[in-house]
Amino acid sequence: MKLDLERISEKDIGYLIGLYIGDGYSNYNKKDRHYTVEFYLNSLKDIDIQQNLIVLLKKISLNPYIYKDKRYNVNRIRVRSKKFMNFIKKRSKIFNSLSDEYKIGLISGFIDAEGWVTKGEIMVTQKDKEVLTKFKEICESFDIFRKMWPSYNIKSKGPVWRLRISTKFKYLPHNSYKVKRIYSGVGQDFK
């Protein structure tokens, strides 16, 4: 199976990677020889994100399946593809020499995966400081970085890192559904 990546924009590719970095998982099962990529989305709040993800995956010739996990109100969007798994794992490690369009998509996907958006605030959280530091650098390149700090919780081992993004992000040509929900009609056309 060929991945038809030319059927989607650089921003959409960045979006897929950002979503994967935040809420994705991949695995190769030696027993049944399946290559699996999954995205975990809230089954109540993130229906719009889920629908967009399915459209993007179908555009690049993949066949996504939705598995409902009622215990946690989560939908798992699963794709079985060796080429997609290899592509997404490779691209999720590349943060240098990216086009602005790709970087906007990357931030948008990460916000939709790990973000909290309210009027006056866009924040993402992540346990992996190194990953969040890379997103901080991308935000700095657009002058939308505000603050990064550790937050401690009794339940978590070690800090959870928080990154505050300027609400000027809403004026960039983003493709974040969480930002669109709060700031629809503001700034650039969506998509």
ZATINU-930559 format. One record per residue (C-alpha): residue number from 1; residue in one letter; z, x, y. Coordinates in Angstrom, 2 decimals, always signed. Example, Ala and Ser with C-alpha at 12.3 -4.5 7.8 and 13.67 -1.06 7.14 Angstrom:
BEGIN
R   i aa      up    east   north
R   1  A   +7.80  +12.30   -4.50
R   2  S   +7.14  +13.67   -1.06
//
This chain:
BEGIN
R   i aa      up    east   north
R   1  M   +0.00   +0.00   +0.00
R   2  K   -0.98   +1.31   +3.40
R   3  L   +1.28   +0.91   +6.43
R   4  D   -0.84   -0.53   +9.25
R   5  L   +1.21   +1.03  +12.06
R   6  E   -1.75   +0.90  +14.42
R   7  R   -1.34   -2.90  +14.47
R   8  I   +1.86   -2.63  +16.52
R   9  S   +2.68   -0.78  +19.74
R  10  E   +4.69   +2.42  +20.13
R  11  K   +7.42   +0.27  +21.70
R  12  D   +7.53   -1.92  +18.58
R  13  I   +7.70   +1.14  +16.32
R  14  G  +10.56   +2.45  +18.45
R  15  Y  +12.23   -0.96  +18.18
R  16  L  +12.06   -0.88  +14.36
R  17  I  +13.56   +2.62  +14.30
R  18  G  +16.33   +1.71  +16.78
R  19  L  +17.20   -1.39  +14.75
R  20  Y  +17.23   +0.70  +11.56
R  21  I  +19.49   +3.37  +13.09
R  22  G  +21.96   +0.69  +14.15
R  23  D  +21.87   -1.84  +11.33
R  24  G  +19.62   -0.40   +8.65
R  25  Y  +20.06   +1.01   +5.19
R  26  S  +17.66   +2.65   +2.75
R  27  N  +17.98   +3.55   -0.89
R  28  Y  +15.96   +4.82   -3.83
R  29  N  +17.15   +3.38   -7.13
R  30  K  +16.21   +5.80   -9.91
R  31  K  +16.93   +3.25  -12.60
R  32  D  +14.34   +0.69  -11.51
R  33  R  +12.34   +3.10   -9.28
R  34  H  +12.54   +0.83   -6.21
R  35  Y  +12.45   +2.15   -2.66
R  36  T  +14.37   -0.27   -0.47
R  37  V  +14.92   -0.60   +3.28
R  38  E  +17.29   -3.28   +4.54
R  39  F  +18.28   -4.52   +7.97
R  40  Y  +21.57   -6.42   +8.34
R  41  L  +21.61   -9.12  +11.02
R  42  N  +24.11  -11.82  +11.95
R  43  S  +22.82  -15.02  +10.35
R  44  L  +24.17  -17.19  +13.16
R  45  K  +23.56  -15.24  +16.37
R  46  D  +20.54  -13.06  +15.59
R  47  I  +17.91  -15.52  +14.35
R  48  D  +15.51  -14.51  +17.16
R  49  I  +15.90  -10.82  +16.25
R  50  Q  +15.38  -11.63  +12.58
R  51  Q  +12.21  -13.63  +13.31
R  52  N  +10.78  -10.81  +15.43
R  53  L  +11.64   -8.23  +12.76
R  54  I   +9.85  -10.27  +10.09
R  55  V   +6.76  -10.61  +12.31
R  56  L   +6.68   -6.84  +12.94
R  57  L   +7.11   -6.02   +9.25
R  58  K   +4.32   -8.42   +8.25
R  59  K   +2.02   -6.98  +10.94
R  60  I   +2.29   -3.57   +9.31
R  61  S   +1.43   -5.08   +5.90
R  62  L   +4.93   -5.29   +4.45
R  63  N   +6.46   -8.23   +2.60
R  64  P  +10.04   -8.80   +3.80
R  65  Y  +12.57  -10.88   +1.87
R  66  I  +15.64  -12.53   +3.35
R  67  Y  +18.90  -12.46   +1.42
R  68  K  +21.79  -14.51   +2.78
R  69  D  +25.28  -13.07   +2.41
R  70  K  +27.53  -16.00   +3.31
R  71  R  +30.71  -13.95   +2.94
R  72  Y  +29.96  -12.11   +6.19
R  73  N  +27.44  -14.44   +7.92
R  74  V  +24.78  -11.78   +7.39
R  75  N  +21.11  -11.98   +6.55
R  76  R  +19.71   -8.91   +4.82
R  77  I  +16.02   -8.43   +5.51
R  78  R  +14.74   -6.32   +2.63
R  79  V  +11.47   -4.44   +2.20
R  80  R  +10.48   -2.53   -0.91
R  81  S   +8.09   +0.24   +0.02
R  82  K   +8.18   +3.98   -0.60
R  83  K   +5.88   +4.67   +2.37
R  84  F   +7.97   +2.57   +4.75
R  85  M  +11.21   +4.12   +3.55
R  86  N   +9.85   +7.64   +3.99
R  87  F   +8.38   +6.76   +7.40
R  88  I  +11.54   +5.14   +8.75
R  89  K  +13.88   +7.85   +7.46
R  90  K  +11.70  +10.58   +8.98
R  91  R  +11.27   +8.84  +12.34
R  92  S  +14.98   +7.95  +12.63
R  93  K  +15.75  +11.67  +12.88
R  94  I  +13.24  +12.41  +15.67
R  95  F  +14.53  +12.08  +19.21
R  96  N  +12.50  +14.83  +20.95
R  97  S   +9.03  +14.57  +22.50
R  98  L   +8.94  +10.79  +22.52
R  99  S   +6.74   +8.64  +24.72
R 100  D   +8.53   +6.48  +27.29
R 101  E   +7.21   +3.36  +25.55
R 102  Y   +8.68   +4.50  +22.23
R 103  K  +12.02   +5.41  +23.86
R 104  I  +12.30   +1.96  +25.50
R 105  G  +11.66   +0.37  +22.11
R 106  L  +14.22   +2.68  +20.49
R 107  I  +16.91   +1.71  +23.00
R 108  S  +15.96   -1.98  +22.70
R 109  G  +16.27   -1.95  +18.90
R 110  F  +19.57   -0.08  +19.06
R 111  I  +20.96   -2.59  +21.58
R 112  D  +19.91   -5.46  +19.31
R 113  A  +21.62   -3.77  +16.36
R 114  E  +24.79   -2.32  +17.91
R 115  G  +24.91   -3.87  +21.34
R 116  W  +27.06   -6.20  +23.32
R 117  V  +25.31   -7.79  +26.29
R 118  T  +26.96   -9.99  +28.91
R 119  K  +26.26  -10.60  +32.57
R 120  G  +27.04   -7.28  +34.21
R 121  E  +27.37   -5.22  +31.02
R 122  I  +25.24   -3.66  +28.31
R 123  M  +27.24   -1.63  +25.80
R 124  V  +26.56   -0.16  +22.37
R 125  T  +29.09   +1.15  +19.86
R 126  Q  +28.67   +3.65  +17.06
R 127  K  +30.96   +5.70  +14.82
R 128  D  +28.53   +8.62  +14.78
R 129  K  +29.01  +10.52  +18.05
R 130  E  +25.87  +12.61  +17.46
R 131  V  +23.65   +9.52  +17.21
R 132  L  +25.18   +7.97  +20.31
R 133  T  +24.81  +11.25  +22.21
R 134  K  +21.06  +11.17  +21.48
R 135  F  +20.83   +7.65  +22.86
R 136  K  +22.84   +8.79  +25.88
R 137  E  +20.22  +11.48  +26.56
R 138  I  +17.41   +8.92  +26.31
R 139  C  +19.27   +6.63  +28.72
R 140  E  +19.73   +9.55  +31.12
R 141  S  +15.96  +10.10  +31.12
R 142  F  +15.57   +6.55  +32.53
R 143  D  +18.61   +6.86  +34.83
R 144  I  +20.38   +4.00  +33.03
R 145  F  +23.31   +5.93  +31.53
R 146  R  +26.74   +4.91  +32.85
R 147  K  +29.50   +6.18  +30.60
R 148  M  +30.30   +7.31  +27.04
R 149  W  +33.82   +7.43  +25.62
R 150  P  +35.80   +7.23  +22.37
R 151  S  +37.77   +4.14  +21.50
R 152  Y  +40.52   +4.18  +18.89
R 153  N  +41.39   +1.36  +16.54
R 154  I  +44.13   +1.12  +13.93
R 155  K  +41.63   -0.05  +11.30
R 156  S  +39.06   +2.73  +11.77
R 157  K  +39.47   +6.31  +10.71
R 158  G  +38.59   +8.32  +13.77
R 159  P  +37.12   +7.10  +17.03
R 160  V  +34.39   +4.54  +17.59
R 161  W  +32.12   +5.73  +20.39
R 162  R  +31.00   +3.43  +23.18
R 163  L  +28.01   +3.87  +25.47
R 164  R  +27.68   +1.79  +28.62
R 165  I  +24.09   +1.29  +29.76
R 166  S  +23.27   +0.27  +33.31
R 167  T  +22.07   -3.29  +33.71
R 168  K  +19.05   -1.73  +35.46
R 169  F  +17.73   -1.64  +31.88
R 170  K  +16.75   -5.31  +32.33
R 171  Y  +14.09   -4.20  +34.84
R 172  L  +12.41   -1.86  +32.36
R 173  P   +9.65   -3.25  +30.11
R 174  H  +12.10   -3.57  +27.20
R 175  N  +11.82   -5.62  +24.01
R 176  S  +15.53   -6.31  +23.42
R 177  Y  +16.30   -9.87  +22.41
R 178  K  +19.99   -9.56  +23.30
R 179  V  +19.12   -8.46  +26.83
R 180  K  +16.50  -11.23  +27.09
R 181  R  +19.08  -13.87  +26.08
R 182  I  +21.33  -12.97  +29.01
R 183  Y  +18.77  -11.84  +31.58
R 184  S  +15.71  -13.99  +30.85
R 185  G  +13.50  -14.33  +33.88
R 186  V  +14.73  -11.02  +35.35
R 187  G  +12.57   -7.95  +35.67
R 188  Q   +9.52   -7.16  +33.57
R 189  D   +7.70   -9.54  +31.27
R 190  F   +9.28   -9.57  +27.86
R 191  K   +7.24   -7.71  +25.21
//
